[in-house]
Amino acid sequence: MRFLLPLLLICCALLALLPGCEPKEDLLTTDNSAKLEFSADTVLFDTVFTQVGTVSKRLWVYNRNSRAVKIDQIRLADSNPGTYSLIINGDERQAAAGLEIRGKDSLLVLVKARLGATSSLKPFLLTEQLLFTTNGNEQDVKLVAYGQNAYFHVLERLPCDAVWRNDKPHVIYGAALVDSLCTLRIQPGTRIYSHGGAALVVRGTLLINENANPTAELKDDDRNTIVRFQGDRLEAAYNDVPGQWAGIQFDASSSRNNVVNFVDIKNASFGLLVFNPRNRPHPKVTVRNTSIRNISGAGLTFASGGQSFDGGGVLSFSGDFDLTNCLFTNCGEYAVAGVGGGIYNLNYCTVANYTPLFSRRETASLSFTNTPPDDKRPLVSPITIGVSINNSIVWGSIAEELFFENSDRYRSSLSIRNSLLRTRAYAAAADAADKPGLGNPALNNLLNVNPKFKRSPENAADKYDYRLDTLSPASNRARFDALVPRDLVNKARNTSAPDLGAYERVNP
């Protein structure tokens, strides 16, 4: 035993002289062949509005080597000072030094862009380099932002007789208000982008392309004529996402004689809304040559009413709408909903309400009722309702795309003729209790026959096109209307036997 303690001391001393058992991935290599790899060679920000910060883009920095590497420096070349900002490994900083990445591990860099104001009316490009120095190697990732100057409307009460020019985009934050007795005119080709929850609120009059008279057929994205409303998230992933902004709201107080012509409204909670729950004199909106797509309210709440409602392409609480040459698609709740009365005229419209972005839709695309939206407040005047559907296609992803609540009370104000309709409830030839007989041969309707669009979710995965296919039963079934000689894209209609819906098909 007397030799045990000295032996232990000798063993401890020998162990102290042995090299540590450090994991291989923690051992640092200085070999200049040990380079970094990146999740992308370019971090791209597509169309950034000046003075508006972007979302963060992720850049992963990979060490594919079995041993650790030390990044001597991460920094911006600073070609455009102040444009780009970084978050490196969770810390907001513009540069970093001495960062180690274990073998087979990675580092996260978040990149943001914020472009300063310029006088340029045209889009411009701001590039930068994010530089990495490791073991004597210089590597870089390009940062690219396409910038665009814009007019900004931040909780703005617009001047009377305002004109929104088309030389730069318009961006709405919160709301832009057209006050009572005032008018907003929007020039052809204008682009309007709204931040999350933002709305254009009209108490006066909105005139969009009211005198537009193009001479040739238009493309869907024509920038000389078509005015577009959409959200301000311009990344490709948000191209067709509903509910990114509120919509265009017409107030009951004094909104009159509104014209929406050659317009594309997309990705909103509602497209066009009239909120008139007490049935005051009805705001009137004339809508022509307009597409409304990717709409969902998901339980909207309006401060003036304190109630929640589903969204709709046209959502009307005691309002009047004339809808001509209009397309409605991917509306998660309603394409057109009329509540508490109103006058609704649809002529040469296509309701192709497939909803591929929604797990299920149970509400009819066109839904009308004379029931007031709020039974707690007295009505200013008695409710009247009228619905006219002519030369149109009403189709979608469920079996019942029409609903008339309490229709016996306004049967004389219903006129649904010369249209292709998807409905079982109203397919009879004779009227029944609260069920108008839309299968009456005198009405010349085509019921429950697939219209055969060119590209729909029934025959295509994307890039939907709701023009008629060559074998469509909707071809040559409409009645020519001299007031509507051209279709949604300004194509001349057949004067003897035009097609149903918003698009005229010309046989080769």
C-alpha positions as CSV (number, residue, x, y, z in Angstrom):
1,M,0.0,0.0,0.0
2,R,2.9,2.4,0.7
3,F,3.7,2.3,-3.1
4,L,0.1,3.0,-4.2
5,L,0.1,6.8,-3.6
6,P,3.3,7.5,-5.5
7,L,2.1,5.2,-8.4
8,L,-1.1,7.2,-8.6
9,L,0.8,10.5,-8.8
10,I,3.0,9.2,-11.6
11,C,-0.1,8.0,-13.5
12,C,-1.8,11.4,-13.2
13,A,1.3,13.1,-14.4
14,L,1.5,10.8,-17.4
15,L,-2.1,11.4,-18.3
16,A,-1.6,15.1,-18.2
17,L,1.1,14.8,-20.8
18,L,-1.3,12.9,-23.3
19,P,-3.1,14.9,-26.0
20,G,-6.8,15.6,-25.4
21,C,-9.5,13.5,-27.1
22,E,-11.2,16.4,-28.9
23,P,-13.9,15.5,-31.5
24,K,-12.6,15.8,-35.1
25,E,-15.3,18.3,-36.1
26,D,-14.0,20.7,-33.4
27,L,-10.4,20.5,-34.6
28,L,-9.6,23.6,-36.6
29,T,-8.1,23.4,-40.1
30,T,-6.1,26.2,-41.7
31,D,-5.8,24.4,-45.0
32,N,-6.6,26.9,-47.8
33,S,-8.5,24.2,-49.7
34,A,-11.1,24.3,-46.9
35,K,-13.6,26.7,-48.5
36,L,-17.2,27.6,-47.6
37,E,-20.3,26.8,-49.6
38,F,-23.5,28.8,-49.7
39,S,-27.2,28.1,-50.0
40,A,-27.3,30.6,-52.9
41,D,-24.8,32.6,-54.9
42,T,-27.2,35.6,-55.1
43,V,-29.7,37.0,-52.5
44,L,-32.4,38.6,-54.6
45,F,-35.0,41.2,-53.5
46,D,-37.5,41.6,-56.4
47,T,-39.1,45.1,-56.6
48,V,-38.4,46.9,-53.3
49,F,-40.2,50.1,-52.8
50,T,-38.0,53.0,-51.7
51,Q,-38.1,53.9,-48.0
52,V,-39.7,50.5,-47.2
53,G,-37.8,47.8,-45.4
54,T,-37.9,44.3,-46.9
55,V,-38.5,40.9,-45.2
56,S,-35.3,39.0,-44.2
57,K,-33.8,36.7,-46.7
58,R,-31.9,33.7,-45.4
59,L,-28.4,32.8,-46.5
60,W,-26.9,29.6,-45.1
61,V,-23.1,29.3,-44.9
62,Y,-22.0,25.7,-45.0
63,N,-18.7,24.1,-43.8
64,R,-18.7,20.8,-45.8
65,N,-15.2,19.9,-44.4
66,S,-14.8,17.3,-41.7
67,R,-12.9,19.8,-39.5
68,A,-13.9,23.2,-38.2
69,V,-13.0,26.4,-40.1
70,K,-12.6,29.9,-38.8
71,I,-14.1,32.8,-40.8
72,D,-11.6,35.6,-40.4
73,Q,-14.1,38.2,-41.6
74,I,-17.6,38.6,-42.9
75,R,-18.4,42.1,-44.3
76,L,-20.2,44.1,-46.9
77,A,-18.2,45.6,-49.7
78,D,-20.4,48.7,-49.1
79,S,-20.8,49.7,-52.7
80,N,-24.2,51.2,-51.7
81,P,-23.8,52.2,-48.1
82,G,-26.9,51.8,-45.9
83,T,-28.8,49.7,-48.3
84,Y,-28.3,46.3,-46.8
85,S,-28.2,45.1,-43.2
86,L,-27.2,41.8,-41.7
87,I,-28.0,39.5,-38.8
88,I,-25.1,37.1,-38.3
89,N,-25.6,34.1,-36.0
90,G,-28.5,36.0,-34.3
91,D,-26.7,39.3,-33.8
92,E,-27.5,42.4,-35.8
93,R,-24.2,43.7,-37.1
94,Q,-22.7,44.8,-40.4
95,A,-19.5,42.7,-40.0
96,A,-18.1,39.9,-37.9
97,A,-14.7,38.3,-37.4
98,G,-13.3,35.1,-35.9
99,L,-16.4,33.0,-36.2
100,E,-15.9,29.3,-36.2
101,I,-18.1,26.7,-37.9
102,R,-17.7,23.2,-36.8
103,G,-17.1,20.4,-39.3
104,K,-20.2,19.6,-41.3
105,D,-22.1,22.4,-39.7
106,S,-23.5,25.8,-40.9
107,L,-24.0,29.5,-40.0
108,L,-27.1,31.5,-40.7
109,V,-26.9,35.1,-42.1
110,L,-30.2,37.1,-42.5
111,V,-30.1,39.9,-45.1
112,K,-32.5,42.9,-45.3
113,A,-32.7,45.7,-47.8
114,R,-33.9,49.3,-47.4
115,L,-33.6,51.6,-50.3
116,G,-33.4,55.3,-49.9
117,A,-35.6,57.8,-51.8
118,T,-34.6,58.6,-55.4
119,S,-36.0,60.8,-58.1
120,S,-36.1,57.9,-60.6
121,L,-39.4,57.1,-62.2
122,K,-38.1,53.9,-63.6
123,P,-37.1,50.7,-61.7
124,F,-33.4,50.6,-60.8
125,L,-30.9,48.1,-59.6
126,L,-28.8,48.2,-56.4
127,T,-26.1,45.5,-56.1
128,E,-23.7,44.7,-53.2
129,Q,-21.2,41.9,-52.3
130,L,-21.2,40.0,-49.0
131,L,-17.6,39.1,-48.5
132,F,-16.2,36.1,-46.6
133,T,-12.4,35.6,-45.8
134,T,-11.5,32.0,-44.7
135,N,-8.0,30.5,-44.6
136,G,-6.8,33.1,-47.1
137,N,-9.7,32.5,-49.4
138,E,-11.9,35.4,-50.6
139,Q,-15.5,34.3,-51.4
140,D,-18.6,36.4,-52.0
141,V,-22.3,36.2,-52.4
142,K,-24.1,38.9,-54.5
143,L,-26.9,40.9,-53.0
144,V,-29.3,42.3,-55.6
145,A,-32.4,44.6,-55.1
146,Y,-34.6,45.9,-57.9
147,G,-35.8,49.2,-56.5
148,Q,-38.9,51.2,-57.4
149,N,-39.8,54.7,-56.3
150,A,-43.5,55.1,-55.3
151,Y,-46.2,57.4,-54.0
152,F,-47.0,56.5,-50.4
153,H,-50.4,57.0,-48.8
154,V,-50.1,56.5,-45.1
155,L,-53.5,56.9,-43.3
156,E,-54.1,59.7,-45.8
157,R,-57.2,61.7,-46.4
158,L,-56.9,62.4,-50.1
159,P,-57.4,65.9,-51.5
160,C,-60.7,66.4,-53.3
161,D,-60.4,65.8,-57.1
162,A,-57.3,63.7,-56.5
163,V,-55.6,61.9,-59.5
164,W,-53.4,58.9,-59.0
165,R,-50.9,59.0,-61.9
166,N,-49.4,56.0,-63.5
167,D,-45.8,57.1,-63.6
168,K,-45.0,55.4,-60.3
169,P,-46.7,52.7,-58.2
170,H,-48.9,53.8,-55.3
171,V,-48.5,52.1,-51.9
172,I,-51.2,52.2,-49.2
173,Y,-50.4,51.9,-45.5
174,G,-53.4,51.7,-43.2
175,A,-55.9,53.4,-45.4
176,A,-56.4,56.0,-48.1
177,L,-59.7,57.9,-47.8
178,V,-61.7,59.5,-50.5
179,D,-63.9,61.9,-48.5
180,S,-67.5,62.8,-49.0
181,L,-68.2,64.9,-52.1
182,C,-64.7,64.2,-53.3
183,T,-63.5,62.2,-56.3
184,L,-60.4,60.0,-56.9
185,R,-59.5,59.3,-60.5
186,I,-57.0,56.6,-61.2
187,Q,-55.1,56.7,-64.5
188,P,-54.9,53.8,-66.9
189,G,-52.2,51.3,-66.1
190,T,-51.6,52.4,-62.5
191,R,-50.3,49.9,-60.0
192,I,-51.6,50.0,-56.4
193,Y,-49.9,48.0,-53.7
194,S,-51.4,47.7,-50.2
195,H,-49.7,46.7,-47.0
196,G,-51.2,44.1,-44.8
197,G,-54.7,45.1,-43.7
198,A,-54.7,48.3,-45.7
199,A,-57.8,49.5,-47.6
200,L,-58.9,52.2,-50.1
201,V,-62.0,53.7,-48.4
202,V,-64.4,55.6,-50.6
203,R,-67.0,58.0,-49.1
204,G,-67.2,60.1,-52.3
205,T,-66.6,58.8,-55.8
206,L,-64.0,56.4,-57.3
207,L,-63.4,56.6,-61.0
208,I,-61.0,54.1,-62.5
209,N,-60.6,54.2,-66.3
210,E,-64.1,55.6,-66.6
211,N,-63.5,56.8,-70.2
212,A,-61.1,54.0,-71.3
213,N,-61.7,53.0,-74.9
214,P,-58.8,50.7,-76.0
215,T,-58.6,50.0,-79.7
216,A,-57.0,46.6,-79.7
217,E,-57.3,43.3,-77.8
218,L,-55.5,43.5,-74.4
219,K,-53.2,41.1,-72.6
220,D,-54.1,40.1,-69.1
221,D,-51.3,42.2,-67.7
222,D,-51.5,45.1,-70.1
223,R,-49.7,48.1,-68.4
224,N,-51.2,50.7,-70.7
225,T,-54.8,50.2,-69.7
226,I,-55.4,47.7,-66.8
227,V,-55.2,49.1,-63.3
228,R,-54.0,46.5,-60.7
229,F,-54.6,46.3,-57.0
230,Q,-52.7,43.8,-54.9
231,G,-50.7,43.4,-51.7
232,D,-47.2,44.7,-51.3
233,R,-45.5,41.3,-50.8
234,L,-44.0,40.9,-54.3
235,E,-42.1,37.7,-53.7
236,A,-43.1,34.9,-56.1
237,A,-44.5,32.8,-53.1
238,Y,-47.1,35.5,-52.6
239,N,-48.4,35.7,-56.2
240,D,-51.7,34.1,-55.5
241,V,-52.1,34.2,-51.7
242,P,-55.5,35.6,-50.5
243,G,-56.1,38.0,-47.7
244,Q,-52.9,40.0,-48.0
245,W,-54.7,43.4,-47.8
246,A,-58.3,44.5,-47.0
247,G,-59.8,45.7,-50.3
248,I,-61.8,48.7,-51.7
249,Q,-64.7,49.8,-49.4
250,F,-67.6,52.1,-50.4
251,D,-69.2,53.8,-47.4
252,A,-72.9,54.3,-47.1
253,S,-72.7,57.9,-46.1
254,S,-72.4,59.5,-49.6
255,S,-70.6,57.2,-52.0
256,R,-72.2,57.5,-55.4
257,N,-71.6,56.9,-59.2
258,N,-68.5,54.8,-58.8
259,V,-66.9,53.3,-61.9
260,V,-64.4,50.4,-61.9
261,N,-63.3,49.6,-65.4
262,F,-60.4,47.5,-66.8
263,V,-59.2,46.6,-63.3
264,D,-57.5,43.5,-61.8
265,I,-58.1,43.1,-58.0
266,K,-56.2,40.2,-56.4
267,N,-55.1,38.7,-53.1
268,A,-57.5,40.7,-50.9
269,S,-59.9,40.0,-48.0
270,F,-62.7,41.4,-50.2
271,G,-62.6,42.9,-53.6
272,L,-65.3,45.5,-53.6
273,L,-67.3,46.1,-50.5
274,V,-70.4,48.2,-49.8
275,F,-71.2,48.5,-46.1
276,N,-74.7,50.0,-45.7
277,P,-76.3,47.9,-42.9
278,R,-79.1,50.4,-42.2
279,N,-80.2,50.5,-45.8
280,R,-79.5,54.2,-46.4
281,P,-79.6,55.3,-50.0
282,H,-77.5,52.7,-51.8
283,P,-74.0,53.3,-53.0
284,K,-73.8,52.4,-56.7
285,V,-70.8,50.7,-58.2
286,T,-70.5,50.1,-62.0
287,V,-67.9,47.4,-62.7
288,R,-66.8,46.5,-66.2
289,N,-64.0,44.5,-67.7
290,T,-62.6,43.5,-64.3
291,S,-61.1,40.4,-62.8
292,I,-61.4,39.7,-59.0
293,R,-59.3,36.7,-57.8
294,N,-57.7,35.1,-54.8
295,I,-60.1,36.5,-52.2
296,S,-60.8,35.4,-48.6
297,G,-61.9,37.4,-45.6
298,A,-61.4,34.8,-42.9
299,G,-63.8,36.5,-40.5
300,L,-63.6,40.2,-41.2
301,T,-64.6,42.8,-38.5
302,F,-65.7,46.3,-39.4
303,A,-65.4,48.9,-36.7
304,S,-68.6,50.6,-37.9
305,G,-70.7,47.5,-37.5
306,G,-68.8,45.4,-34.9
307,Q,-69.7,42.2,-36.8
308,S,-67.7,39.6,-38.5
309,F,-68.3,38.5,-42.1
310,D,-66.8,36.2,-44.6
311,G,-65.0,37.8,-47.6
312,G,-66.2,38.1,-51.1
313,G,-65.1,39.3,-54.5
314,V,-68.1,41.6,-54.3
315,L,-69.5,41.9,-50.8
316,S,-72.5,44.1,-50.5
317,F,-74.6,45.1,-47.6
318,S,-77.5,47.0,-49.2
319,G,-75.5,48.3,-52.2
320,D,-76.1,48.3,-56.0
321,F,-73.7,46.7,-58.4
322,D,-73.7,46.5,-62.2
323,L,-71.2,43.8,-63.2
324,T,-70.3,43.4,-66.9
325,N,-67.5,41.3,-68.5
326,C,-66.2,40.3,-65.0
327,L,-64.2,37.2,-64.0
328,F,-64.4,35.8,-60.4
329,T,-62.1,33.0,-59.3
330,N,-60.5,31.5,-56.2
331,C,-62.9,33.3,-53.8
332,G,-62.8,31.3,-50.6
333,E,-66.2,32.4,-49.4
334,Y,-68.2,34.2,-52.0
335,A,-67.7,35.5,-55.5
336,V,-70.7,37.9,-55.1
337,A,-72.7,38.1,-51.9
338,G,-75.7,40.5,-51.5
339,V,-77.1,40.9,-48.0
340,G,-79.9,43.1,-46.9
341,G,-81.2,43.9,-50.3
342,G,-79.6,45.8,-53.2
343,I,-79.7,45.5,-57.0
344,Y,-77.3,43.1,-58.7
345,N,-77.0,42.9,-62.5
346,L,-74.5,40.4,-64.0
347,N,-74.1,40.4,-67.7
348,Y,-71.4,38.4,-69.6
349,C,-69.7,37.4,-66.4
350,T,-67.6,34.3,-65.7
351,V,-67.7,32.9,-62.2
352,A,-65.1,30.1,-62.3
353,N,-64.9,29.7,-58.6
354,Y,-62.6,26.8,-58.2
355,T,-60.8,27.3,-54.9
356,P,-57.5,25.3,-55.0
357,L,-55.9,27.3,-52.2
358,F,-58.7,26.4,-49.8
359,S,-59.2,23.0,-48.2
360,R,-63.0,23.3,-48.6
361,R,-65.7,25.8,-49.5
362,E,-69.3,25.3,-48.5
363,T,-70.9,28.6,-49.5
364,A,-72.5,29.2,-52.9
365,S,-70.4,31.5,-55.1
366,L,-73.5,33.7,-55.8
367,S,-75.5,34.2,-52.6
368,F,-78.4,36.7,-52.1
369,T,-80.8,37.5,-49.2
370,N,-83.1,40.2,-48.2
371,T,-82.3,39.6,-44.5
372,P,-80.6,42.6,-42.9
373,P,-77.1,42.1,-41.7
374,D,-77.8,43.7,-38.3
375,D,-81.3,43.3,-36.7
376,K,-80.3,45.5,-33.7
377,R,-80.5,48.8,-35.5
378,P,-83.5,50.2,-37.3
379,L,-83.5,50.4,-41.1
380,V,-83.7,53.8,-42.8
381,S,-85.8,52.5,-45.6
382,P,-87.6,49.2,-46.5
383,I,-85.4,46.5,-48.1
384,T,-85.7,45.8,-51.8
385,I,-83.7,43.3,-53.8
386,G,-83.3,42.5,-57.4
387,V,-81.0,40.0,-59.2
388,S,-80.4,39.7,-62.9
389,I,-78.0,37.2,-64.4
390,N,-77.6,37.1,-68.2
391,N,-75.2,35.6,-70.7
392,S,-73.0,34.4,-67.8
393,I,-71.3,31.3,-66.5
394,V,-71.8,30.4,-62.8
395,W,-69.5,27.4,-62.1
396,G,-67.2,26.3,-59.4
397,S,-65.9,23.4,-57.2
398,I,-69.2,22.6,-55.4
399,A,-72.6,21.3,-56.5
400,E,-74.6,24.4,-55.5
401,E,-73.1,27.7,-56.8
402,L,-76.3,29.7,-56.5
403,F,-78.3,30.5,-53.3
404,F,-81.4,32.8,-53.0
405,E,-82.6,33.1,-49.4
406,N,-86.3,34.0,-49.0
407,S,-86.6,34.1,-52.8
408,D,-90.4,34.0,-52.7
409,R,-90.4,37.5,-51.3
410,Y,-88.6,38.9,-54.4
411,R,-89.4,36.3,-57.1
412,S,-90.7,39.0,-59.4
413,S,-87.3,40.7,-59.2
414,L,-85.3,37.6,-60.2
415,S,-84.2,37.3,-63.8
416,I,-81.7,34.5,-64.6
417,R,-81.6,33.8,-68.4
418,N,-79.3,32.6,-71.1
419,S,-76.7,31.4,-68.7
420,L,-74.7,28.2,-67.8
421,L,-75.4,27.4,-64.1
422,R,-74.2,24.9,-61.6
423,T,-77.2,24.2,-59.3
424,R,-79.3,21.2,-58.3
425,A,-81.6,23.1,-55.9
426,Y,-83.0,25.3,-58.8
427,A,-82.8,22.9,-61.6
428,A,-86.5,22.2,-61.9
429,A,-88.6,23.6,-64.8
430,A,-91.2,24.9,-62.4
431,D,-91.0,27.2,-59.4
432,A,-91.4,25.7,-55.9
433,A,-91.4,27.2,-52.4
434,D,-88.3,29.5,-52.2
435,K,-86.9,27.7,-55.2
436,P,-87.1,29.4,-58.6
437,G,-87.2,27.0,-61.4
438,L,-84.2,27.9,-63.5
439,G,-84.6,24.9,-65.7
440,N,-87.7,26.4,-67.4
441,P,-87.0,26.1,-71.1
442,A,-88.2,29.6,-71.7
443,L,-85.2,30.9,-69.7
444,N,-82.7,29.2,-72.1
445,N,-80.4,28.3,-69.3
446,L,-77.9,25.4,-69.5
447,L,-77.7,23.6,-66.1
448,N,-75.0,21.4,-64.6
449,V,-73.0,21.0,-67.8
450,N,-69.3,21.5,-67.4
451,P,-68.3,24.7,-69.4
452,K,-64.9,23.2,-70.3
453,F,-62.5,26.0,-69.6
454,K,-59.0,25.9,-71.2
455,R,-57.1,25.3,-68.0
456,S,-58.9,24.8,-64.7
457,P,-58.1,22.8,-61.6
458,E,-60.0,20.0,-63.2
459,N,-57.5,19.6,-66.0
460,A,-54.4,21.5,-65.0
461,A,-52.1,22.0,-62.0
462,D,-51.5,25.7,-62.4
463,K,-51.6,28.7,-64.9
464,Y,-55.4,28.6,-65.0
465,D,-57.1,30.1,-68.0
466,Y,-60.9,30.5,-67.9
467,R,-61.3,31.2,-71.6
468,L,-63.5,28.6,-73.3
469,D,-62.0,25.4,-74.8
470,T,-62.8,24.5,-78.4
471,L,-65.6,22.0,-77.3
472,S,-67.2,24.2,-74.7
473,P,-71.0,24.0,-74.5
474,A,-71.0,27.7,-73.6
475,S,-69.9,28.7,-77.1
476,N,-72.4,30.6,-79.2
477,R,-75.2,30.4,-76.6
478,A,-75.5,34.0,-75.5
479,R,-77.7,36.8,-76.8
480,F,-75.9,39.7,-78.4
481,D,-76.1,42.9,-76.4
482,A,-75.3,46.0,-78.4
483,L,-74.2,47.7,-75.2
484,V,-71.5,45.0,-74.7
485,P,-69.9,44.5,-78.1
486,R,-66.5,43.5,-76.7
487,D,-65.4,41.1,-74.0
488,L,-63.2,41.3,-70.9
489,V,-60.0,41.7,-73.0
490,N,-61.6,44.0,-75.6
491,K,-62.1,41.2,-78.2
492,A,-65.1,41.8,-80.5
493,R,-68.1,39.5,-79.8
494,N,-69.9,37.5,-82.4
495,T,-72.9,39.6,-83.2
496,S,-75.1,36.7,-84.2
497,A,-74.2,34.1,-81.6
498,P,-71.7,35.3,-78.9
499,D,-70.3,33.1,-76.2
500,L,-71.4,33.0,-72.6
501,G,-69.2,34.5,-70.0
502,A,-66.5,37.2,-69.9
503,Y,-64.4,35.8,-72.7
504,E,-65.4,35.6,-76.4
505,R,-63.8,32.7,-78.2
506,V,-63.1,33.1,-81.9
507,N,-63.1,29.8,-83.8
508,P,-60.2,29.3,-86.2
